[in-house]
């Protein structure tokens, strides 16, 4: 998040930090399209609308291909939706070694 162009150099207060983060999270979850989830928003995947969006993209791409096939090297398809999505996949996480004193 610190690489976002409007990330503050510093926050004037806790309220300022919370306000900025609230706006960032709204953008990140509802507007930003993530490559790892087929260029959908997290909200679209979470609320189950990603398949409908993908179907509409497929229709739009098919219409574009039908109208101007010379513009494409192959028939375009929207990205597939992943079957599972993780931030930290529990299956790939290593268990922490027990600490001894």
Backbone as ProteinMPNN parsed JSONL, in Angstrom:
{"seq_chain_A": "XXXXXXXXXXXXXXXXXXXXXXXXXXXXXXXXXXXXXXXXXXXXXXXXXXXXXXXXXXXXXXXXXXXXXXXXXXXXXXXXXXXXXXXXXXXXXXXXXXXXX", "coords_chain_A": {"N_chain_A": [[0.804, -1.183, 0.0], [2.083, 1.159, 0.529], [3.157, 2.023, -1.827], [1.29, 3.289, -3.299], [0.235, 6.13, -5.082], [-0.853, 8.282, -3.605], [-0.133, 7.818, -0.995], [0.386, 8.929, 2.229], [3.188, 10.843, 3.381], [3.506, 10.993, 6.052], [1.231, 10.382, 8.747], [-1.039, 12.605, 10.175], [-2.503, 12.099, 12.409], [-4.083, 9.493, 14.357], [-6.708, 9.338, 13.542], [-6.498, 10.457, 10.993], [-4.925, 8.49, 9.729], [-6.668, 6.298, 9.864], [-8.791, 7.269, 8.312], [-7.547, 7.574, 5.776], [-6.81, 4.906, 5.271], [-9.32, 3.664, 5.192], [-10.418, 4.708, 2.818], [-8.511, 3.711, 1.001], [-8.862, 0.911, 1.295], [-11.5, 0.611, 0.39], [-11.19, 1.314, -2.325], [-9.282, -0.689, -3.086], [-10.658, -3.107, -2.662], [-13.052, -2.835, -4.131], [-12.658, -1.558, -6.589], [-10.062, -1.873, -7.756], [-8.628, -4.084, -10.044], [-7.484, -7.324, -9.837], [-4.759, -9.211, -10.982], [-4.277, -11.841, -10.197], [-6.749, -12.928, -9.711], [-8.128, -13.153, -12.087], [-8.467, -10.563, -13.138], [-10.536, -9.403, -11.698], [-12.401, -7.728, -9.107], [-11.739, -8.027, -5.591], [-14.163, -7.89, -4.172], [-16.075, -8.611, -6.107], [-15.415, -11.293, -6.548], [-15.776, -12.299, -3.957], [-18.517, -11.77, -3.442], [-19.719, -13.253, -5.384], [-20.192, -12.431, -8.054], [-18.343, -12.615, -10.054], [-18.337, -14.615, -12.069], [-20.494, -13.839, -13.695], [-19.548, -11.368, -14.579], [-17.287, -12.254, -15.986], [-18.561, -13.761, -18.005], [-19.87, -11.7, -19.405], [-17.64, -10.268, -20.291], [-16.58, -12.208, -22.003], [-18.577, -12.293, -23.989], [-18.344, -9.684, -25.009], [-15.696, -9.726, -25.989], [-15.986, -11.715, -27.946], [-17.738, -10.45, -29.715], [-16.12, -8.31, -30.545], [-14.078, -9.737, -31.814], [-15.539, -10.962, -33.868], [-16.318, -8.733, -35.328], [-13.865, -7.579, -36.129], [-11.683, -9.55, -36.928], [-9.096, -9.429, -37.885], [-7.616, -7.905, -36.188], [-6.697, -9.475, -34.198], [-4.471, -12.027, -33.064], [-5.258, -14.462, -32.286], [-8.294, -16.08, -31.19], [-9.821, -14.156, -28.726], [-10.055, -14.664, -25.193], [-11.49, -14.203, -21.974], [-9.62, -14.036, -18.869], [-9.327, -17.063, -16.945], [-11.215, -17.895, -14.042], [-9.772, -18.352, -10.863], [-9.762, -21.433, -9.019], [-9.351, -21.565, -6.294], [-8.534, -19.065, -3.898], [-6.06, -17.439, -2.142], [-4.521, -15.487, 0.393], [-2.477, -16.165, 2.109], [-1.739, -19.234, 1.619], [-2.834, -21.916, 3.468], [-1.99, -24.543, 3.083], [0.546, -24.336, 2.108], [1.997, -23.138, 4.025], [4.566, -23.267, 6.377], [4.891, -24.922, 9.421], [5.709, -23.268, 12.371], [8.74, -23.78, 14.04], [8.91, -25.294, 17.214], [9.636, -23.244, 19.995], [12.403, -23.287, 22.11], [13.638, -22.899, 25.416]], "CA_chain_A": [[0.0, 0.0, 0.0], [2.91, 2.364, 0.589], [3.565, 2.414, -3.173], [0.176, 4.016, -3.902], [0.712, 7.497, -5.312], [-1.287, 9.261, -2.603], [0.222, 7.376, 0.357], [0.965, 10.081, 2.931], [4.55, 10.727, 3.913], [3.226, 10.676, 7.449], [-0.15, 10.629, 9.121], [-1.11, 13.656, 11.19], [-3.139, 11.567, 13.609], [-4.684, 8.177, 14.192], [-7.924, 9.544, 12.743], [-6.059, 10.645, 9.608], [-4.505, 7.174, 9.229], [-7.875, 5.487, 9.674], [-9.54, 7.823, 7.169], [-6.847, 7.227, 4.539], [-6.892, 3.47, 5.082], [-10.688, 3.33, 4.809], [-10.532, 5.004, 1.384], [-7.666, 2.77, 0.271], [-9.485, -0.414, 1.31], [-12.67, 0.663, -0.492], [-10.656, 1.234, -3.69], [-8.609, -1.962, -3.307], [-11.623, -4.204, -2.678], [-14.204, -2.636, -5.008], [-12.317, -0.964, -7.885], [-8.811, -2.401, -8.309], [-8.754, -5.422, -10.605], [-6.289, -8.08, -9.471], [-4.389, -10.2, -11.995], [-4.333, -13.182, -9.625], [-8.132, -13.412, -9.685], [-8.726, -12.956, -13.404], [-8.781, -9.142, -13.305], [-11.78, -9.072, -11.009], [-12.174, -7.115, -7.807], [-12.008, -8.969, -4.501], [-15.59, -7.865, -3.831], [-16.789, -9.382, -7.118], [-15.177, -12.714, -6.271], [-16.374, -12.62, -2.661], [-19.977, -11.728, -3.489], [-20.205, -14.202, -6.378], [-20.567, -11.85, -9.346], [-17.216, -12.726, -10.985], [-18.709, -15.428, -13.239], [-21.335, -13.002, -14.554], [-18.65, -10.39, -15.199], [-16.485, -12.993, -16.959], [-19.432, -14.083, -19.141], [-20.061, -10.47, -20.177], [-16.368, -10.008, -20.974], [-16.465, -13.177, -23.101], [-19.465, -11.825, -25.073], [-17.754, -8.476, -25.596], [-14.537, -10.14, -26.776], [-16.476, -12.445, -29.122], [-18.265, -9.445, -30.643], [-14.974, -7.588, -31.1], [-13.405, -10.649, -32.737], [-16.403, -11.135, -35.047], [-16.322, -7.484, -36.105], [-12.532, -7.272, -36.661], [-10.755, -10.649, -36.606], [-7.734, -9.091, -38.295], [-6.938, -7.234, -35.076], [-6.319, -10.478, -33.196], [-3.648, -13.139, -33.54], [-6.04, -15.651, -31.937], [-9.591, -15.726, -30.602], [-9.597, -13.733, -27.342], [-10.847, -15.228, -24.095], [-11.154, -13.558, -20.695], [-8.874, -14.935, -17.977], [-10.106, -18.018, -16.141], [-11.296, -17.62, -12.61], [-9.08, -19.381, -10.097], [-10.658, -22.265, -8.221], [-9.158, -21.142, -4.904], [-7.792, -17.818, -3.753], [-5.504, -17.294, -0.803], [-3.455, -14.52, 0.642], [-1.446, -17.061, 2.635], [-2.287, -20.58, 1.476], [-2.468, -22.721, 4.632], [-1.328, -25.779, 2.677], [1.947, -24.06, 1.791], [2.661, -22.54, 5.181], [5.335, -24.165, 7.23], [4.642, -24.756, 10.843], [6.841, -22.691, 13.079], [9.421, -24.728, 14.932], [8.67, -24.947, 18.626], [10.748, -22.529, 20.618], [12.902, -23.866, 23.366], [14.33, -21.866, 26.199]], "C_chain_A": [[0.855, 1.258, 0.0], [3.396, 2.817, -0.786], [2.432, 3.108, -3.931], [0.577, 5.479, -3.982], [0.277, 8.496, -4.245], [-1.007, 8.81, -1.164], [0.908, 8.54, 1.075], [2.391, 9.816, 3.406], [4.476, 10.399, 5.404], [1.763, 10.996, 7.725], [-0.16, 11.634, 10.264], [-1.687, 13.137, 12.499], [-3.647, 10.162, 13.326], [-5.946, 8.284, 13.342], [-7.574, 9.72, 11.266], [-5.653, 9.311, 8.983], [-5.718, 6.298, 8.954], [-8.682, 5.962, 8.47], [-8.878, 7.433, 5.843], [-6.99, 5.735, 4.243], [-8.292, 3.033, 4.658], [-10.9, 3.578, 3.312], [-9.727, 4.033, 0.532], [-8.326, 1.403, 0.183], [-10.723, -0.456, 0.415], [-12.217, 0.546, -1.949], [-10.116, -0.164, -3.98], [-9.603, -3.115, -3.445], [-12.722, -4.063, -3.723], [-13.872, -2.074, -6.386], [-11.093, -1.593, -8.543], [-8.996, -3.835, -8.791], [-7.42, -6.153, -10.451], [-5.991, -9.164, -10.515], [-4.521, -11.621, -11.467], [-5.735, -13.764, -9.546], [-8.854, -13.034, -10.976], [-9.156, -11.536, -13.692], [-10.189, -8.801, -12.817], [-11.415, -8.346, -9.728], [-12.38, -8.178, -6.731], [-13.49, -9.017, -4.133], [-16.394, -8.692, -4.821], [-16.622, -10.878, -6.881], [-15.899, -13.12, -4.987], [-17.899, -12.707, -2.734], [-20.568, -12.559, -4.626], [-20.635, -13.628, -7.715], [-19.483, -12.023, -10.408], [-17.572, -13.547, -12.223], [-19.571, -14.635, -14.205], [-20.484, -11.974, -15.291], [-17.811, -11.075, -16.271], [-17.31, -13.338, -18.191], [-19.663, -12.86, -20.019], [-18.779, -10.105, -20.925], [-16.2, -10.94, -22.17], [-17.353, -12.746, -24.279], [-18.875, -10.613, -25.781], [-16.555, -8.825, -26.468], [-14.957, -10.886, -28.045], [-17.027, -11.471, -30.165], [-17.127, -8.67, -31.305], [-14.246, -8.452, -32.124], [-14.218, -10.826, -34.014], [-16.364, -9.897, -35.94], [-14.98, -7.224, -36.771], [-11.539, -8.376, -36.334], [-9.307, -10.34, -36.968], [-6.939, -8.406, -37.182], [-6.38, -8.212, -34.049], [-5.446, -11.555, -33.819], [-4.324, -14.477, -33.231], [-7.359, -15.179, -31.326], [-9.397, -15.356, -29.131], [-10.559, -14.387, -26.356], [-10.508, -14.466, -22.823], [-10.39, -14.539, -19.805], [-9.809, -15.857, -17.198], [-10.133, -17.541, -14.696], [-10.55, -18.714, -11.864], [-10.088, -20.18, -9.276], [-10.538, -21.944, -6.731], [-8.32, -19.876, -4.895], [-7.341, -17.704, -2.307], [-4.581, -16.103, -0.755], [-2.251, -15.306, 1.142], [-2.04, -18.461, 2.631], [-1.865, -21.439, 2.666], [-1.731, -24.007, 4.266], [0.165, -25.561, 2.415], [2.709, -23.451, 2.964], [3.393, -23.606, 5.973], [4.963, -23.881, 8.671], [5.896, -24.185, 11.492], [7.449, -23.758, 14.003], [9.162, -24.321, 16.371], [9.891, -24.267, 19.202], [11.137, -23.199, 21.924], [13.636, -22.781, 24.124], [15.725, -22.23, 26.555]], "O_chain_A": [[0.417, 2.308, -0.47], [3.989, 3.89, -0.901], [2.607, 3.476, -5.093], [1.19, 6.01, -3.056], [0.986, 9.474, -4.005], [-1.579, 9.357, -0.221], [1.902, 9.074, 0.582], [2.738, 8.697, 3.784], [5.279, 9.63, 5.932], [1.142, 11.786, 7.014], [0.621, 11.521, 11.208], [-1.395, 13.67, 13.57], [-3.637, 9.706, 12.183], [-6.217, 7.413, 12.515], [-8.266, 9.197, 10.393], [-6.001, 9.033, 7.835], [-5.784, 5.63, 7.922], [-9.196, 5.15, 7.7], [-9.555, 7.015, 4.903], [-7.257, 5.344, 3.107], [-8.431, 2.121, 3.844], [-11.494, 2.75, 2.622], [-10.184, 3.585, -0.519], [-8.35, 0.797, -0.888], [-10.966, -1.463, -0.25], [-12.789, -0.227, -2.719], [-10.452, -0.758, -5.004], [-9.399, -4.008, -4.268], [-13.275, -5.07, -4.164], [-14.722, -2.107, -7.276], [-11.086, -1.82, -9.752], [-9.463, -4.695, -8.044], [-6.373, -5.665, -10.877], [-6.875, -9.938, -10.881], [-4.851, -12.525, -12.234], [-5.895, -14.967, -9.337], [-10.024, -12.65, -10.965], [-10.123, -11.323, -14.423], [-10.918, -8.025, -13.435], [-10.257, -8.348, -9.312], [-13.125, -9.134, -6.946], [-14.012, -10.086, -3.816], [-17.31, -9.408, -4.417], [-17.582, -11.64, -7.001], [-16.554, -14.161, -4.939], [-18.501, -13.613, -2.157], [-21.785, -12.571, -4.813], [-21.378, -14.281, -8.447], [-19.681, -11.618, -11.554], [-17.146, -13.202, -13.325], [-19.397, -14.748, -15.418], [-20.677, -11.739, -16.484], [-17.642, -10.526, -17.36], [-16.815, -13.222, -19.312], [-19.653, -12.968, -21.245], [-18.838, -9.677, -22.078], [-15.734, -10.518, -23.228], [-16.932, -12.824, -25.433], [-18.905, -10.528, -27.009], [-16.407, -8.284, -27.564], [-14.349, -10.707, -29.1], [-16.804, -11.651, -31.362], [-17.176, -8.405, -32.506], [-13.843, -7.963, -33.179], [-13.662, -10.84, -35.113], [-16.377, -10.008, -37.166], [-14.949, -6.695, -37.883], [-10.631, -8.159, -35.532], [-8.39, -10.938, -36.406], [-5.711, -8.344, -37.247], [-5.666, -7.81, -33.131], [-5.656, -11.949, -34.967], [-4.002, -15.498, -33.839], [-7.507, -14.005, -30.988], [-8.863, -16.157, -28.364], [-11.726, -14.626, -26.665], [-9.347, -14.116, -22.611], [-10.511, -15.751, -19.98], [-10.926, -15.482, -16.843], [-9.213, -16.884, -14.208], [-10.685, -19.89, -12.202], [-11.137, -19.664, -8.888], [-11.518, -22.044, -5.993], [-7.498, -19.654, -5.784], [-8.133, -17.852, -1.376], [-3.938, -15.756, -1.745], [-1.137, -15.127, 0.65], [-2.77, -18.827, 3.552], [-0.673, -21.673, 2.863], [-0.932, -24.507, 5.058], [0.954, -26.503, 2.493], [3.925, -23.272, 2.896], [2.882, -24.703, 6.198], [4.751, -22.735, 9.068], [7.012, -24.596, 11.175], [6.737, -24.525, 14.65], [9.192, -23.136, 16.703], [11.028, -24.657, 18.935], [10.292, -23.614, 22.718], [14.188, -21.856, 23.529], [16.417, -21.451, 27.211]]}, "name": "protein", "num_of_chains": 1, "seq": "XXXXXXXXXXXXXXXXXXXXXXXXXXXXXXXXXXXXXXXXXXXXXXXXXXXXXXXXXXXXXXXXXXXXXXXXXXXXXXXXXXXXXXXXXXXXXXXXXXXXX"}
